[in-house]
Amino acid sequence: MTASSTRFTSHSTPIGDVLIVTTDEGIVSLHPLRGALEQELERRTRALRAPLDRSDDDAAAEDAARQLDEYFAQRRREFELTLDWRLVRGFTRAALEAVRRIPYGETAGYGEVAAHAGSPRAARAVGTACARTPFSIIVPVHRVVRSDGSIGEYGGHAEVKAFLLDLERAAGE
């Protein structure tokens, strides 16, 4: 049995560089960089318990980068990427799967997502799932809003969440 290879690359987007981490099973993490690349790589290495190799020749990462470019150019509304869910367990996965069903350009409250994930009283757990998702943008946690309709946070960067929501709304006009 051969060990799974874990690779990374970064990709420039309108919201900053995005770190794309892949395994032989698919995208295991995709996030905007919010600190030094070295710190982000350390966090992913610890979470995955595997060293990360830089790769500029990774088909899964190239596909993710292309689809991100299409999304930001308003030519893509859904991502068609294979996700490696190894960093997600239990209700968090159910919540993120429910988030994936929120249509492009629309939003849903934390309570709505909790109900769709099978636990109607778990709105706070949905918030935690969204905050800890290993998949930003491609699992559209930016579409989950507070019950009063305010957008809330997005990893401490509400301006990025607002940008993504505005991008989707503009594409629908």
Secondary structure, DSSP 8 states (H G I E B T S, - for coil): ------EEEEEEETTEEEEEEEETTEEEEEEE--S-HHHHHHHHHHHHTS--EE-S--HHHHHHHHHHHHHHTT--SS----B--TT--HHHHHHHHHHTTS-TT--EEHHHHHHHTT-TT-HHHHHHHHHH-SBTTTS-GGGEE-TTS----STT-HHHHHHHHHHHHHHH-
